[in-house]
Structures are given as C-alpha cells and as structure tokens.
Amino acid sequence: MNHDANQQEALAHHVDRAKLALAGNLLEAALDHVRTALRLDPDSAEARLLEARIRLRRHEPRLALTALDDHDRNGPLPDAATGDAKSGPELSLLRATALASAGRIEMAVNLMQALAEEFPDDAGVCRALAGMQVHDGRTQDAIATLTRLCELEPTDTGARRMLSDLLAESDPDAALEALGKIDATNRRRAARLCLRADRLAEAEKHYDELLAALDREDQLDAEARLEAAEVAELLGEHDLAIDRLYAVAHSPLSLATTRASAWRSIGRLQLNTGRTGEAGRAYFRATRQNPGDAEAWAGLVTCAHHAGRKGLTRKADARLRSLTERAERRQQLAAVHAHTVGAPGQLAPEAAARSPLQRMLLDASNVMAQTAAKFPERADVHFHRAVCDAARGETADAGRWLDAALRINPKYAAAQAMSDRLGGDAIDWDFAKSAA
C-alpha cells in the first residue's frame, strides 16, 4: 500500500471516529479526531464540515463559520448517490444556524428564506426558518412557514401548537383549526381559543372535560377553574360558576390573592341573583384574603349599605377611601352598583336619576347596546344591558333585554331572578305592544 493510500485510510479512520464521537456528544474527542484528520489533509471538505458541526455544538459559531468558509474554498462534497457536486440544503442550513448563533439573524433569515424557496418540500428547512422568524419577531412570515410545515408534516404537534399560538390574537378560529385533533395535550389551548372566539358552548365542553381530568388526578389548577367559571358565567350558569369559584376560594393550595379574586367574583355573582347577604359575606372574605383589594371593599360597602349595616358601611368605606382616589372610588362603587339591580334596598328610579352614577350608567348602557348589536346571540350581553338600563330606571327596556337573554338561554338563572324581581316589566312584550 503506497503512502497516499495509507494517508487516505488514516484520514477516513479519524473522520469516522469524529462522527461517532459527535453522535455521542463527546465533543472534545470529536474535535481531536477532526484536528488529526486536517493535519493529514488540510483541504478535506468532509473534515471541515465536521469541524463546523462540532464548533456549533460547542457554542462556537464564529469558529464554525470559519470552518464552513474553509470548506467552501475546497468545493462541495459530491452527492453519494449521483456524484453531483451540487450540495443539498444541509450545508446552507448549517451556515444559517451558525449565523443565527453568532447574532447575525438578518443574514441567517435571508439565507434560510432562499433555501426554503429552493427546497420547498424540506420539512427541516421549514422548521429552522420558522424558528428564526419567530425569534426575529416576523410573525406573519412565521405563520406562513409553519402553515407549510404542517402541510408537510401533519403530525408535528409542536409546529401546530406554535402556529396556533401565533394566530390566537388575530384569528382564534384559524388558531383552533391549526391545533387539529383536540386531546389532553391541547385541551386547555382549545378551551381558551373557543372563549376568545366567542364559541362558548365548545369552550364549556372543553373546560368541563379538563376539570374532570384534573379531579381524577386530584389536582387543583386554580387558573383553569377561574377560566371555567368565567365561561359558565357568560353562559348564564351562575350556580355552576360559583361552584367552580368555591373550589378555588376554599383551597389551601391557592395563593391568597387568587382566593381573594375568587371570593370577589362569588360576591359579584351573588349580587346578580339578588343574594345580597351571601354577596356581602363573599366580599368580606375577599378583604380578609387581600386587605388591599379595593374592588372587594367597594363590594362590601355596597352590600353593607343595602343591608342597613351603617357601622360596617362606614368602616368599609373608610378603608376604600384609604386605598383609592375619589374618582377611582366612584368608579369602583359604580361597577358594583350595576350588579345590585332589583336587590332589596335599591334606590327608586327618581332617586337614581339624581345620582352621580347616572351618567356612568348611561355610558355603560350605550356600550352594552353596541356590544349587543355585535353579539346578538350572547345571553350575557343582553343581561348586562338589562342591568344597566334597570339601574337607570328604564325597567321597560330592561325587561326587553331580559326576555332576549332568556330566549337564548332559558336556564340563565341571573336573568330569570332579575326578571322575577322586575315583575311584569319583563314578560310578554308582544302582548304589551299590542295592548298599547
């Protein structure tokens, strides 16, 4: 065997050992074998390519780029199957990765985009390009690339989740479609997207299944239960919402601020159904969990006032004043006031007309009218429009909106309770119009 043959055999031996060491993540050993190979043949393109891969793995992107430049000067490796000297996407992909690691993201993205145009069916190229686009804040470009990747590899759940996340803000329906099959791994995402897309029945189904799974595993997950309570409230299922909130409020695993938020929401829901005493107790417990919660103190002020508890009203109001400026205090009280319509002790319409809250309630009523026009099939929107109008003394209009809410969801407990309290103002509008 001549000298050249021996040298080539030794070169191949060290290249093969370097590949094996790299595969085992033995980076120092892999680099030693590459150095030996390059001493045998400084122009070895294969050894230079291996050096670039090792340098990248060692977080040395600039040295990797140098190795790639040395590789390019010696020409690309011929294709093993065809003998064609034209390189595939691997070399450019490696260079783009090195550029990105070196902080030259603009050059890396431009190179990857050109590569994706040249190899549109290569999932690895699409995946790398999407990662760079997401990192660089190119959201729309990333959406297009991930969409293509999901077409190439429909079972790539990671790409589907990332695409869904990017679409969630602008197009929740498309984000839901991007998720594909809904199972335990993405059910929470699906529930949130359904809520965002105003697909409340679907959101409730997903949350119900999610909470059932958590119960089987004896897990709390306060965030999921609070979200599920919000969906139940929007559907008019206030008792279900309260049950979900109670689970959070009573759990020792919940943070104090989280328990306070749950108790405050329970108070608001109890007010919606005219249970002022229950609401007051819930607001009181919220203030115990979080003494700095101004909204909870505003709720306690309102409930104590309606219950005729003057001493408690004064104490709660003093605490509210210590936490808020005058304008914020009025806003907090106005927000709670809107949930007390029809409860015992409610101001008569003529008294309400002189209230400084009246203008705020009128503004709220106008906003709710616009919302109702946008979402005519949402029972909760019609209910809250009724709340605003009844607070202004417009009980006839309030009755009309309550009827609309109950037509959409006959089980809407808060709307039914308010309708009962308002009496004849909330029934049989067609008959009332003909009689007039």
C-alpha positions as CSV (number, residue, x, y, z in Angstrom):
1,M,0.0,0.0,0.0
2,N,1.5,3.3,-1.0
3,H,1.9,6.4,1.1
4,D,-1.2,8.2,-0.3
5,A,-3.4,5.2,0.2
6,N,-2.2,4.9,3.8
7,Q,-2.9,8.6,4.3
8,Q,-6.4,8.3,2.9
9,E,-7.1,5.3,5.1
10,A,-5.9,7.2,8.2
11,L,-8.0,10.2,7.2
12,A,-11.1,8.1,6.8
13,H,-10.4,6.4,10.1
14,H,-10.3,9.8,12.0
15,V,-13.3,11.2,10.2
16,D,-15.3,8.1,11.1
17,R,-14.2,8.3,14.7
18,A,-15.1,12.0,14.8
19,K,-18.6,11.3,13.5
20,L,-19.1,8.6,16.1
21,A,-17.9,10.9,18.9
22,L,-20.1,13.7,17.7
23,A,-23.1,11.4,17.7
24,G,-22.3,10.5,21.3
25,N,-21.9,14.2,22.2
26,L,-18.2,13.6,23.0
27,L,-17.2,16.9,21.6
28,E,-13.6,17.2,22.8
29,A,-12.8,13.7,21.4
30,A,-14.6,14.5,18.1
31,L,-12.6,17.7,17.8
32,D,-9.3,15.9,18.4
33,H,-10.1,13.4,15.6
34,V,-11.0,16.3,13.2
35,R,-7.8,18.1,14.0
36,T,-5.8,14.9,13.3
37,A,-7.7,14.5,10.0
38,L,-7.0,18.1,9.0
39,R,-3.3,17.6,9.7
40,L,-3.4,14.6,7.3
41,D,-5.3,16.7,4.7
42,P,-5.9,20.4,5.4
43,D,-8.2,20.5,2.3
44,S,-10.6,17.8,3.5
45,A,-14.0,19.3,2.9
46,E,-15.6,16.5,4.9
47,A,-13.4,17.2,7.9
48,R,-14.1,20.9,7.7
49,L,-17.8,20.2,7.7
50,L,-17.5,18.0,10.7
51,E,-15.5,20.7,12.4
52,A,-18.3,23.2,11.8
53,R,-20.9,20.9,13.3
54,I,-18.7,20.3,16.4
55,R,-18.0,24.0,16.8
56,L,-21.7,24.8,16.7
57,R,-22.4,22.1,19.3
58,R,-19.6,23.7,21.5
59,H,-21.3,27.1,21.1
60,E,-18.5,28.5,19.0
61,P,-20.5,29.9,16.0
62,R,-17.7,32.1,14.7
63,L,-15.2,29.2,14.5
64,A,-18.0,27.2,12.8
65,L,-18.3,29.9,10.2
66,T,-14.6,29.9,9.6
67,A,-14.7,26.1,9.2
68,L,-17.5,26.5,6.6
69,D,-15.6,29.1,4.7
70,D,-12.6,26.7,4.6
71,H,-15.0,24.0,3.4
72,D,-16.4,26.2,0.6
73,R,-12.9,27.0,-0.7
74,N,-12.4,23.3,-1.3
75,G,-15.7,22.8,-3.1
76,P,-18.8,21.0,-2.0
77,L,-18.9,17.2,-1.4
78,P,-20.3,15.2,-4.3
79,D,-23.6,13.6,-3.7
80,A,-23.1,10.0,-2.5
81,A,-25.8,8.6,-4.8
82,T,-25.5,10.7,-8.0
83,G,-22.0,12.1,-7.9
84,D,-23.4,15.6,-8.4
85,A,-21.3,18.2,-6.9
86,K,-24.2,20.5,-6.1
87,S,-24.8,20.4,-2.4
88,G,-28.2,19.9,-0.8
89,P,-29.8,22.0,1.9
90,E,-27.6,20.7,4.8
91,L,-24.6,22.9,4.2
92,S,-26.6,26.1,3.9
93,L,-28.8,25.1,6.8
94,L,-25.6,24.7,8.9
95,R,-24.3,28.1,7.8
96,A,-27.6,29.8,8.6
97,T,-27.6,28.1,12.0
98,A,-24.1,29.4,12.7
99,L,-25.0,32.9,11.5
100,A,-28.0,32.9,13.9
101,S,-25.9,31.7,16.8
102,A,-23.4,34.4,16.1
103,G,-26.2,37.0,16.4
104,R,-26.3,37.8,12.6
105,I,-30.0,37.0,12.5
106,E,-30.8,39.1,9.4
107,M,-28.3,37.3,7.3
108,A,-29.4,33.9,8.7
109,V,-33.1,34.5,7.9
110,N,-32.3,35.8,4.4
111,L,-30.2,32.6,3.7
112,M,-33.0,30.4,5.1
113,Q,-35.7,32.1,3.0
114,A,-33.6,31.5,-0.1
115,L,-33.1,27.9,1.0
116,A,-36.8,27.4,1.6
117,E,-37.6,28.6,-1.9
118,E,-35.0,26.2,-3.3
119,F,-36.2,23.3,-1.2
120,P,-39.9,24.0,-0.6
121,D,-40.7,20.3,0.4
122,D,-37.9,20.0,3.0
123,A,-39.5,20.0,6.5
124,G,-36.2,20.5,8.2
125,V,-35.6,23.7,6.3
126,C,-39.1,25.0,7.0
127,R,-38.7,24.2,10.7
128,A,-35.4,26.1,11.0
129,L,-36.7,29.0,9.1
130,A,-39.9,29.2,11.3
131,G,-37.7,29.2,14.4
132,M,-35.6,32.1,13.1
133,Q,-38.7,34.1,12.0
134,V,-40.3,33.6,15.4
135,H,-37.1,34.7,17.2
136,D,-36.8,37.7,15.0
137,G,-40.5,38.8,15.5
138,R,-41.5,38.2,11.9
139,T,-44.9,36.8,12.9
140,Q,-46.7,36.8,9.6
141,D,-43.8,35.2,7.8
142,A,-43.6,32.6,10.6
143,I,-47.3,31.9,10.2
144,A,-46.8,31.2,6.5
145,T,-43.8,29.0,7.1
146,L,-45.5,27.0,9.9
147,T,-48.6,26.5,7.8
148,R,-46.4,25.0,5.1
149,L,-44.6,22.8,7.7
150,C,-47.9,21.5,9.0
151,E,-48.8,20.6,5.4
152,L,-45.5,18.7,5.0
153,E,-45.8,17.0,8.5
154,P,-49.4,17.0,9.7
155,T,-48.4,15.1,12.9
156,D,-45.9,17.7,14.0
157,T,-47.8,18.8,17.2
158,G,-45.1,21.3,18.2
159,A,-45.5,23.1,14.9
160,R,-49.3,23.1,15.2
161,R,-49.2,24.5,18.7
162,M,-46.8,27.2,17.7
163,L,-48.9,28.1,14.7
164,S,-52.0,28.2,16.9
165,D,-50.3,30.5,19.4
166,L,-49.3,32.9,16.6
167,L,-52.8,33.0,15.2
168,A,-54.6,33.2,18.6
169,E,-54.7,37.0,18.9
170,S,-55.8,37.9,15.4
171,D,-57.8,34.8,14.3
172,P,-58.9,32.5,17.1
173,D,-61.0,30.4,14.7
174,A,-57.9,29.7,12.5
175,A,-55.9,29.0,15.6
176,L,-58.4,26.4,16.6
177,E,-58.2,24.8,13.2
178,A,-54.4,24.8,13.4
179,L,-54.5,22.7,16.6
180,G,-56.0,19.8,14.7
181,K,-57.3,17.0,16.9
182,I,-58.2,18.1,20.4
183,D,-56.9,15.8,23.2
184,A,-55.5,16.1,26.7
185,T,-52.3,17.7,25.4
186,N,-54.0,20.8,23.9
187,R,-57.4,20.9,25.5
188,R,-56.6,24.0,27.6
189,R,-55.4,25.8,24.5
190,A,-58.6,24.8,22.7
191,A,-60.8,26.0,25.6
192,R,-59.1,29.4,25.7
193,L,-59.4,29.8,21.9
194,C,-63.1,28.9,22.0
195,L,-63.6,31.5,24.6
196,R,-61.7,34.1,22.6
197,A,-63.7,33.2,19.5
198,D,-67.0,33.5,21.4
199,R,-67.7,29.8,20.9
200,L,-68.9,29.4,24.5
201,A,-70.7,26.1,24.2
202,E,-67.5,24.5,22.9
203,A,-65.4,26.3,25.5
204,E,-67.6,24.9,28.3
205,K,-67.3,21.4,26.9
206,H,-63.5,21.6,26.8
207,Y,-63.3,23.1,30.3
208,D,-65.7,20.5,31.7
209,E,-63.5,17.7,30.4
210,L,-60.3,19.5,31.6
211,L,-61.7,19.9,35.1
212,A,-62.9,16.3,35.2
213,A,-59.4,15.1,34.3
214,L,-57.9,17.4,37.0
215,D,-60.3,16.0,39.5
216,R,-59.3,12.4,38.6
217,E,-55.7,13.3,39.3
218,D,-56.6,15.3,42.5
219,Q,-55.1,18.5,41.1
220,L,-56.5,22.0,41.7
221,D,-55.2,24.2,38.9
222,A,-56.8,27.4,40.1
223,E,-56.2,29.2,36.7
224,A,-58.2,26.6,34.8
225,R,-61.1,26.7,37.3
226,L,-61.2,30.5,37.2
227,E,-61.3,30.4,33.4
228,A,-64.0,27.8,33.5
229,A,-66.1,29.9,36.0
230,E,-65.9,32.8,33.5
231,V,-67.3,30.6,30.7
232,A,-70.1,29.4,33.0
233,E,-71.0,32.9,33.9
234,L,-71.1,34.0,30.3
235,L,-73.5,31.2,29.6
236,G,-75.7,32.3,32.4
237,E,-74.9,29.3,34.5
238,H,-74.1,31.3,37.7
239,D,-74.5,28.4,40.1
240,L,-72.0,26.3,38.2
241,A,-69.7,29.3,38.1
242,I,-70.0,29.8,41.8
243,D,-69.2,26.1,42.4
244,R,-66.0,26.4,40.4
245,L,-65.0,29.5,42.2
246,Y,-65.7,27.9,45.6
247,A,-63.2,25.2,44.8
248,V,-60.5,27.9,44.3
249,A,-61.6,30.1,47.2
250,H,-61.6,27.2,49.7
251,S,-58.3,25.5,48.6
252,P,-55.3,26.0,50.8
253,L,-53.2,25.5,47.7
254,S,-54.4,28.7,46.2
255,L,-52.5,31.9,46.7
256,A,-54.1,34.5,49.0
257,T,-54.6,36.9,46.1
258,T,-56.1,34.2,44.0
259,R,-58.6,33.2,46.8
260,A,-59.4,36.9,47.1
261,S,-60.2,37.1,43.4
262,A,-62.4,34.0,43.6
263,W,-64.3,35.4,46.6
264,R,-64.8,38.7,44.9
265,S,-66.2,37.0,41.8
266,I,-68.5,35.0,44.0
267,G,-69.7,38.2,45.6
268,R,-70.5,39.7,42.2
269,L,-72.4,36.7,41.0
270,Q,-74.4,36.5,44.2
271,L,-75.3,40.2,43.7
272,N,-76.5,39.3,40.2
273,T,-79.1,36.9,41.7
274,G,-80.2,39.3,44.5
275,R,-78.4,37.4,47.3
276,T,-77.1,40.4,49.0
277,G,-76.2,38.7,52.3
278,E,-74.2,35.9,50.5
279,A,-72.6,38.6,48.4
280,G,-71.6,40.6,51.5
281,R,-70.0,37.5,53.1
282,A,-68.1,36.7,50.0
283,Y,-66.7,40.3,49.7
284,F,-65.8,40.2,53.4
285,R,-63.8,37.1,52.9
286,A,-62.1,38.6,49.9
287,T,-60.9,41.6,52.0
288,R,-59.6,39.1,54.6
289,Q,-57.5,37.3,52.0
290,N,-56.3,40.6,50.4
291,P,-56.7,43.7,52.5
292,G,-55.5,45.9,49.6
293,D,-58.3,44.8,47.2
294,A,-60.2,48.0,46.6
295,E,-62.9,46.2,44.5
296,A,-63.7,43.8,47.3
297,W,-64.0,46.8,49.8
298,A,-66.4,48.5,47.3
299,G,-68.5,45.4,47.2
300,L,-68.6,45.2,51.0
301,V,-69.6,48.9,51.2
302,T,-72.5,48.3,48.7
303,C,-73.7,45.1,50.5
304,A,-73.5,46.6,53.9
305,H,-75.4,49.7,52.8
306,H,-78.2,47.6,51.3
307,A,-78.3,45.5,54.5
308,G,-78.7,48.6,56.6
309,R,-75.4,47.9,58.4
310,K,-74.3,51.5,58.9
311,G,-71.3,50.8,61.1
312,L,-69.9,48.2,58.7
313,T,-70.6,50.6,55.8
314,R,-68.6,53.4,57.4
315,K,-65.7,51.1,58.2
316,A,-65.6,49.6,54.8
317,D,-65.9,53.0,53.1
318,A,-63.1,54.4,55.2
319,R,-60.9,51.5,54.1
320,L,-61.9,52.0,50.5
321,R,-61.1,55.8,50.7
322,S,-57.6,54.9,52.1
323,L,-56.9,52.7,49.1
324,T,-58.3,54.9,46.3
325,E,-58.5,58.4,45.0
326,R,-62.0,59.9,44.7
327,A,-62.5,59.2,41.0
328,E,-61.4,55.6,41.4
329,R,-63.6,55.1,44.4
330,R,-66.6,56.3,42.5
331,Q,-65.8,54.0,39.6
332,Q,-65.4,51.0,41.9
333,L,-68.8,51.7,43.6
334,A,-70.4,52.3,40.2
335,A,-69.2,48.9,39.0
336,V,-70.6,47.1,42.0
337,H,-73.8,49.2,41.9
338,A,-74.6,47.8,38.4
339,H,-74.9,44.3,39.9
340,T,-77.4,45.2,42.6
341,V,-80.4,45.9,40.4
342,G,-83.6,44.7,41.9
343,A,-82.0,43.8,45.2
344,P,-83.7,44.9,48.4
345,G,-83.0,48.5,49.2
346,Q,-82.4,49.5,45.6
347,L,-82.9,53.2,45.1
348,A,-86.1,54.3,43.5
349,P,-85.7,55.5,39.8
350,E,-86.3,59.1,40.7
351,A,-83.6,59.0,43.3
352,A,-81.2,57.2,40.9
353,A,-81.8,59.9,38.4
354,R,-80.1,62.4,40.8
355,S,-77.2,60.0,41.4
356,P,-73.8,61.0,40.2
357,L,-73.6,57.4,38.9
358,Q,-76.3,58.1,36.3
359,R,-74.0,59.4,33.6
360,M,-71.7,56.4,34.1
361,L,-74.7,54.1,33.8
362,L,-75.9,55.8,30.6
363,D,-72.4,55.4,29.1
364,A,-72.3,51.8,30.1
365,S,-75.8,51.3,28.6
366,N,-74.7,52.7,25.3
367,V,-71.6,50.5,25.2
368,M,-73.7,47.4,26.0
369,A,-76.2,48.4,23.2
370,Q,-73.2,48.4,20.8
371,T,-72.0,45.1,22.1
372,A,-75.4,43.5,21.8
373,A,-75.6,44.6,18.1
374,K,-72.2,42.9,17.6
375,F,-73.0,39.7,19.5
376,P,-76.8,39.3,19.3
377,E,-76.7,35.6,20.3
378,R,-74.9,36.1,23.6
379,A,-77.3,35.9,26.5
380,D,-74.9,37.5,28.9
381,V,-74.6,40.7,26.8
382,H,-78.4,41.2,26.9
383,F,-78.4,40.5,30.6
384,H,-75.8,43.2,31.4
385,R,-77.6,45.6,29.1
386,A,-80.7,45.0,31.2
387,V,-78.7,45.6,34.3
388,C,-77.5,49.0,33.1
389,D,-81.0,50.1,31.9
390,A,-82.7,49.0,35.1
391,A,-80.2,50.9,37.2
392,R,-81.2,54.0,35.2
393,G,-84.8,53.3,36.0
394,E,-85.6,52.1,32.4
395,T,-87.2,48.9,33.6
396,A,-89.3,48.5,30.5
397,D,-86.2,48.4,28.3
398,A,-84.5,46.2,30.8
399,G,-87.4,43.7,30.6
400,R,-87.0,43.5,26.9
401,W,-83.3,42.6,27.1
402,L,-84.0,40.1,29.9
403,D,-86.5,38.4,27.6
404,A,-83.9,38.3,24.8
405,A,-81.4,36.7,27.2
406,L,-83.9,34.1,28.4
407,R,-84.9,33.2,24.8
408,I,-81.2,32.4,24.1
409,N,-80.6,30.6,27.4
410,P,-83.8,29.7,29.3
411,K,-81.6,28.4,32.2
412,Y,-79.9,31.8,32.7
413,A,-80.5,32.0,36.5
414,A,-79.4,35.6,37.0
415,A,-81.6,36.9,34.2
416,Q,-84.6,34.9,35.4
417,A,-84.1,36.1,39.0
418,M,-83.9,39.7,37.8
419,S,-86.9,39.2,35.6
420,D,-88.9,37.9,38.6
421,R,-87.9,40.9,40.7
422,L,-88.9,43.4,38.0
423,G,-92.3,41.7,37.7
424,G,-94.5,42.5,34.7
425,D,-91.9,44.7,33.1
426,A,-90.1,41.6,31.9
427,I,-92.8,39.4,30.3
428,D,-94.8,39.0,27.1
429,W,-93.6,42.1,25.2
430,D,-95.5,41.3,22.1
431,F,-98.8,41.4,24.1
432,A,-97.7,44.6,25.8
433,K,-97.0,46.3,22.4
434,S,-100.4,45.3,21.0
435,A,-102.2,46.4,24.2
436,A,-100.6,49.8,23.9
